[in-house]
């Protein structure tokens, strides 16, 4: 699910707009990368919108967007982010979008990240960038994406997929998760978490989480697990088996396990492991604690266990992550 932390750079971000662009996903791109947040000590981005074709950039709501940029801006972009497009727009094929599709292929060839949100995946498919790669889109459109681009490995169930350098996100709010994932991968969790705090959104939802979850079970419909999740986050260093959590939630272990998956979208064990990796990331960035101490503080117990789960979720080791994103000086002699 994750690209190589720190790989590449994230300075120039370009968003190509197609006719009938969906405004929510466009707004997400502008919100994450278009605002100057240097007052919070955050990096700024050289952010541009460009017209993807000669067609007017209309929205499904009837107004048009004046886009001064040209496709040449894609040539030096570190990230090209394709928002969703309405099915009411023109066909997404080589004939209508040839110049854009060629630019996208060239960007991937030179190692730039190319990402899509929701139905923007169809643009990447038209460019041939999904062939042989794992990808996703909104669950309502996943079957059509798989049918149109049979060489793509479409995962219908996840929030986003990072098959570096091509990334795809599911519908609407999953675009926020993908953008923050890109920031986190290149610039570290501190930057991503600070942007999330400014946006008043959760700092992290793992890409492997389900796109949508079942409604809470009827016997628990008036209750939420949110308070328990907060408690679990504050006690990651403790042993938290399902039996203990179920007792705290006043449920049987079987009911609790079903309810957790129904409300959160992953098992309690998976959620805990991922939260512990996130807590470890923060300690690796912001402290000089030895890795075995970090592992103990977040509940993994040993450095070997932390390394195993860090590799699974971040595709790098804790030591390599610290070297890339450390925010305090290394101790003398290290």
C-alpha positions as a printed NumPy array, in Angstrom:
array([[  0.   ,   0.   ,   0.   ],
       [  2.856,   2.386,   0.617],
       [  5.49 ,   3.859,  -1.63 ],
       [  9.12 ,   4.139,  -0.557],
       [  9.288,   6.805,   2.185],
       [ 11.185,   9.89 ,   1.126],
       [ 11.413,   8.707,  -2.484],
       [ 11.501,  11.567,  -4.95 ],
       [ 10.507,  15.115,  -4.09 ],
       [  7.253,  16.966,  -3.686],
       [  7.677,  20.551,  -4.788],
       [  5.713,  21.07 ,  -8.011],
       [  2.128,  19.762,  -8.056],
       [  0.001,  20.074, -11.183],
       [ -3.69 ,  19.231, -11.524],
       [ -5.02 ,  18.734, -15.075],
       [ -8.709,  19.604, -15.338],
       [-10.951,  17.769, -17.774],
       [-14.405,  18.819, -18.916],
       [-17.002,  17.977, -16.245],
       [-14.418,  17.82 , -13.484],
       [-15.897,  16.883, -10.122],
       [-15.52 ,  19.827,  -7.78 ],
       [-15.084,  17.948,  -4.499],
       [-11.951,  16.117,  -5.616],
       [-10.625,  19.287,  -7.233],
       [-11.179,  21.063,  -3.923],
       [ -9.262,  18.344,  -2.091],
       [ -6.227,  18.846,  -4.324],
       [ -6.392,  22.613,  -3.827],
       [ -6.848,  22.287,  -0.061],
       [ -3.913,  19.935,   0.512],
       [ -1.398,  21.368,  -1.953],
       [ -2.638,  24.837,  -2.894],
       [ -2.579,  26.637,   0.451],
       [  0.448,  28.426,   1.888],
       [  0.869,  26.973,   5.375],
       [  4.41 ,  28.184,   5.943],
       [  3.16 ,  29.977,   9.082],
       [  2.906,  26.467,  10.583],
       [  6.436,  25.653,   9.467],
       [  5.124,  23.491,   6.633],
       [  6.571,  23.25 ,   3.129],
       [  4.822,  25.131,   0.344],
       [  4.072,  23.684,  -3.08 ],
       [  4.422,  25.158,  -6.545],
       [  0.768,  24.425,  -7.323],
       [ -0.904,  24.783, -10.738],
       [ -4.198,  23.97 , -12.43 ],
       [ -4.051,  23.294, -16.167],
       [ -6.651,  22.64 , -18.845],
       [ -6.382,  19.038, -19.992],
       [ -8.005,  19.549, -23.39 ],
       [ -9.308,  22.244, -25.69 ],
       [-12.802,  21.71 , -24.306],
       [-14.065,  24.269, -21.734],
       [-13.542,  23.134, -18.165],
       [-17.159,  22.737, -17.126],
       [-18.547,  21.23 , -13.98 ],
       [-21.711,  19.155, -13.689],
       [-23.274,  22.132, -11.899],
       [-23.229,  24.326, -14.99 ],
       [-20.4  ,  26.757, -14.368],
       [-16.998,  26.838, -16.04 ],
       [-13.53 ,  27.256, -14.555],
       [-11.019,  29.618, -16.142],
       [ -7.722,  27.711, -16.187],
       [ -4.715,  29.758, -17.324],
       [ -2.072,  26.993, -17.176],
       [ -0.957,  24.83 , -20.101],
       [ -0.037,  21.168, -20.301],
       [  3.652,  22.084, -20.538],
       [  3.577,  22.557, -16.766],
       [  3.264,  18.769, -16.467],
       [  6.777,  18.307, -17.843],
       [  8.479,  19.28 , -14.568],
       [  5.799,  18.219, -12.076],
       [  6.781,  16.031,  -9.15 ],
       [  3.139,  15.052,  -8.699],
       [  0.346,  15.069, -11.275],
       [ -3.019,  14.68 ,  -9.6  ],
       [ -6.045,  13.826, -11.764],
       [ -9.371,  14.577, -10.039],
       [-12.63 ,  12.759, -10.719],
       [-14.579,  13.42 , -13.887],
       [-18.296,  13.029, -14.463],
       [-19.594,  10.389, -16.851],
       [-21.413,  13.268, -18.579],
       [-18.101,  14.435, -20.028],
       [-16.514,  13.511, -23.375],
       [-14.865,  10.1  , -23.921],
       [-11.541,   9.58 , -22.15 ],
       [ -9.554,   8.244, -25.077],
       [ -6.414,   8.905, -27.077],
       [ -8.306,  10.858, -29.721],
       [ -9.733,  13.46 , -27.334],
       [ -6.968,  13.515, -24.72 ],
       [ -3.86 ,  12.5  , -26.668],
       [ -1.566,  15.313, -25.461],
       [ -2.53 ,  14.811, -21.801],
       [ -2.142,  11.025, -21.968],
       [  1.289,  11.387, -23.546],
       [  2.343,  13.783, -20.78 ],
       [  1.155,  11.346, -18.11 ],
       [  3.127,   8.479, -19.648],
       [  6.231,  10.673, -19.895],
       [  5.875,  11.704, -16.26 ],
       [  5.798,   8.079, -15.084],
       [  8.778,   7.26 , -17.294],
       [ 10.848,   9.954, -15.579],
       [  9.757,   8.813, -12.114],
       [  7.22 ,  11.477, -11.198],
       [  4.172,  10.435,  -9.211],
       [  0.906,  10.322, -11.136],
       [ -2.222,   9.951,  -9.027],
       [ -5.967,   9.88 ,  -9.548],
       [ -8.998,  10.361,  -7.359],
       [-12.199,   8.399,  -7.932],
       [-13.063,   8.252, -11.668],
       [ -9.81 ,  10.001, -12.517],
       [ -8.527,   6.414, -12.656],
       [-10.186,   6.096, -16.06 ],
       [ -7.818,   8.777, -17.363],
       [ -4.837,   6.793, -16.111],
       [ -6.352,   3.694, -17.682],
       [ -6.685,   5.473, -21.028],
       [ -2.994,   6.367, -20.773],
       [ -2.109,   2.694, -20.24 ],
       [ -0.719,   3.428, -16.781],
       [ -2.896,   0.874, -14.98 ],
       [ -1.797,  -2.089, -17.092],
       [ -0.227,  -4.679, -14.806],
       [ -0.686,  -2.454, -11.756],
       [ -2.925,  -2.648,  -8.697],
       [ -5.377,   0.218,  -8.627],
       [ -8.753,   1.273,  -7.33 ],
       [-11.62 ,   3.666,  -7.9  ],
       [-15.004,   4.313,  -6.326],
       [-16.719,   0.985,  -5.673],
       [-19.628,   1.997,  -7.926],
       [-17.256,   2.294, -10.907],
       [-14.79 ,  -0.511, -10.15 ],
       [-16.475,  -3.113, -12.338],
       [-16.535,  -0.741, -15.31 ],
       [-12.855,   0.128, -14.788],
       [-11.93 ,  -3.57 , -14.736],
       [-14.015,  -4.205, -17.849],
       [-12.534,  -1.292, -19.816],
       [ -8.931,  -1.989, -18.778],
       [ -8.637,  -5.766, -18.284],
       [ -4.861,  -5.592, -17.794],
       [ -5.394,  -3.498, -14.656],
       [ -5.528,  -5.235, -11.269],
       [ -8.569,  -3.462,  -9.842],
       [ -9.066,  -3.76 ,  -6.085],
       [-12.674,  -2.846,  -5.369],
       [-12.41 ,  -2.809,  -1.593],
       [ -9.618,  -0.425,  -0.575],
       [ -9.379,   3.325,   0.015],
       [ -6.29 ,   3.834,  -2.106],
       [ -3.427,   1.982,  -3.76 ],
       [  0.178,   3.154,  -4.033],
       [  1.789,   1.187,  -6.859],
       [  4.658,   3.639,  -7.13 ],
       [  4.803,   5.853,  -9.1  ],
       [  1.105,   5.411,  -9.999],
       [ -1.435,   5.977,  -7.22 ],
       [ -5.225,   5.696,  -7.272],
       [ -7.915,   6.518,  -4.72 ],
       [-11.527,   5.519,  -4.244],
       [-14.371,   8.018,  -4.172],
       [-14.68 ,  11.462,  -2.614],
       [-13.147,  11.515,   0.895],
       [-10.629,   8.792,  -0.026],
       [ -8.942,  11.492,  -2.105],
       [ -8.048,  13.233,   1.15 ],
       [ -6.519,  10.003,   2.445],
       [ -4.474,   9.59 ,  -0.728],
       [ -3.162,  13.168,  -0.712],
       [ -2.145,  12.932,   2.942],
       [ -0.538,   9.545,   2.222],
       [  1.582,  11.148,  -0.513],
       [  2.643,  13.948,   1.833],
       [  3.416,  11.441,   4.591],
       [  5.436,   9.225,   2.253],
       [  7.641,  12.029,   0.945],
       [  7.705,  14.531,   3.821],
       [  6.908,  12.541,   6.958],
       [  4.046,  12.154,   9.405],
       [  4.58 ,  15.521,  11.118],
       [  3.845,  17.425,   7.905],
       [  0.879,  15.204,   6.993],
       [ -0.591,  15.359,  10.499],
       [ -0.268,  19.144,  10.66 ],
       [ -2.05 ,  19.539,   7.321],
       [ -4.765,  17.152,   8.524],
       [ -5.187,  19.183,  11.702],
       [ -5.598,  22.371,   9.66 ],
       [ -8.189,  20.587,   7.499],
       [ -9.938,  19.142,  10.592],
       [ -9.782,  15.581,   9.238],
       [ -8.355,  12.361,  10.693],
       [ -4.588,  12.285,  10.131],
       [ -4.496,   8.754,   8.764],
       [ -6.669,   6.045,   7.281],
       [ -4.662,   3.181,   5.898],
       [ -5.136,   2.494,   2.2  ],
       [ -6.101,  -1.116,   2.874],
       [ -9.144,  -0.109,   4.892],
       [-12.501,  -0.986,   3.352],
       [-14.148,   1.651,   1.151],
       [-17.379,   1.274,   3.048],
       [-18.436,  -0.744,   6.052],
       [-21.667,  -2.402,   7.102],
       [-24.059,  -0.566,   9.364],
       [-23.571,  -1.26 ,  13.08 ],
       [-25.304,  -4.386,  14.29 ],
       [-28.895,  -3.746,  15.4  ],
       [-28.267,  -4.468,  19.072],
       [-25.601,  -1.736,  19.153],
       [-27.12 ,   0.786,  16.758],
       [-27.315,   3.58 ,  19.34 ],
       [-23.71 ,   3.213,  20.481],
       [-20.375,   4.045,  18.92 ],
       [-16.95 ,   2.531,  19.35 ],
       [-15.32 ,   5.956,  19.041],
       [-14.68 ,   6.336,  22.807],
       [-13.118,   2.88 ,  22.894],
       [-10.901,   3.716,  19.906],
       [ -9.69 ,   6.82 ,  21.731],
       [ -8.937,   4.709,  24.805],
       [ -7.089,   2.126,  22.721],
       [ -5.   ,   4.875,  21.105],
       [ -4.004,   6.126,  24.551],
       [ -3.019,   2.626,  25.755],
       [ -1.111,   1.205,  22.793],
       [  1.706,   0.094,  25.079],
       [ -0.597,  -2.368,  26.829],
       [ -1.584,  -5.88 ,  25.811],
       [ -5.064,  -5.422,  24.298],
       [ -6.545,  -8.788,  23.304],
       [-10.089,  -8.961,  21.977],
       [-11.333, -10.433,  25.263],
       [-10.146,  -7.372,  27.196],
       [-11.544,  -4.929,  24.651],
       [-14.856,  -6.756,  24.495],
       [-15.186,  -6.612,  28.262],
       [-14.501,  -2.879,  28.236],
       [-17.161,  -2.46 ,  25.52 ],
       [-19.615,  -4.621,  27.524],
       [-19.973,  -7.162,  24.71 ],
       [-19.119, -10.779,  24.155],
       [-15.828, -11.26 ,  22.248],
       [-17.678, -12.571,  19.168],
       [-20.154,  -9.671,  19.114],
       [-17.355,  -7.171,  19.692],
       [-15.241,  -8.549,  16.84 ],
       [-18.19 ,  -8.401,  14.427],
       [-19.169,  -4.937,  15.601],
       [-15.604,  -3.625,  15.273],
       [-15.287,  -4.735,  11.651],
       [-18.776,  -3.41 ,  10.888],
       [-18.017,   0.046,  12.26 ],
       [-14.283,   0.48 ,  11.643],
       [-13.743,  -1.627,   8.515],
       [-10.802,  -3.726,   9.774],
       [-10.266,  -6.221,  12.585],
       [ -9.251,  -5.005,  16.056],
       [ -5.824,  -6.613,  15.642],
       [ -5.19 ,  -4.917,  12.291],
       [ -6.326,  -1.543,  13.628],
       [ -4.057,  -1.833,  16.672],
       [ -1.012,  -2.847,  14.629],
       [ -1.464,   0.054,  12.227],
       [ -1.961,   2.564,  15.058],
       [  1.186,   1.283,  16.738],
       [  3.175,   1.8  ,  13.521],
       [  1.838,   5.366,  13.315],
       [  2.812,   6.029,  16.926],
       [  6.265,   4.609,  16.199],
       [  6.625,   6.935,  13.219],
       [  6.024,   9.955,  15.431],
       [  8.587,   8.798,  17.993],
       [ 11.148,   8.046,  15.285],
       [ 10.671,  11.52 ,  13.81 ],
       [ 10.57 ,  13.52 ,  17.013],
       [ 12.803,  11.721,  19.552],
       [ 16.202,  10.057,  19.774],
       [ 14.851,   7.041,  21.655],
       [ 16.496,   3.75 ,  20.654],
       [ 14.364,   1.635,  18.357],
       [ 13.832,  -1.063,  20.983],
       [ 12.478,   1.572,  23.386],
       [ 10.178,   2.913,  20.663],
       [  8.923,  -0.621,  20.06 ],
       [  8.168,  -1.104,  23.737],
       [  6.401,   2.25 ,  24.108],
       [  4.011,   1.58 ,  21.225],
       [  3.191,  -1.948,  22.296],
       [  5.264,  -4.068,  19.907],
       [  7.593,  -5.188,  22.668],
       [ 10.755,  -5.741,  20.636],
       [ 12.544,  -3.988,  17.809],
       [ 12.204,  -7.135,  15.67 ],
       [  8.406,  -7.096,  15.91 ],
       [  8.293,  -3.358,  15.201],
       [ 10.502,  -3.879,  12.157],
       [  8.211,  -6.624,  10.838],
       [  5.09 ,  -4.461,  10.975],
       [  6.903,  -1.311,   9.831],
       [  8.06 ,  -3.132,   6.714],
       [  4.531,  -4.387,   6.076],
       [  2.899,  -0.98 ,   6.326],
       [  5.667,   1.398,   5.238],
       [  7.906,  -0.812,   3.103],
       [ 10.997,   0.428,   4.907],
       [ 12.742,  -0.187,   8.227],
       [ 12.365,   1.994,  11.333],
       [ 16.036,   2.985,  11.063],
       [ 15.691,   4.043,   7.424],
       [ 12.504,   5.955,   8.219],
       [ 14.275,   7.834,  11.025],
       [ 17.189,   8.766,   8.777],
       [ 14.768,  10.216,   6.238],
       [ 12.333,  12.079,   8.478],
       [ 14.138,  12.761,  11.753],
       [ 13.183,  16.182,  13.114],
       [ 15.72 ,  16.441,  15.947],
       [ 19.51 ,  16.359,  15.67 ],
       [ 21.2  ,  12.978,  15.852],
       [ 23.041,  12.391,  19.155],
       [ 26.798,  12.805,  19.02 ],
       [ 28.592,   9.716,  17.785],
       [ 25.612,   8.191,  15.921]])
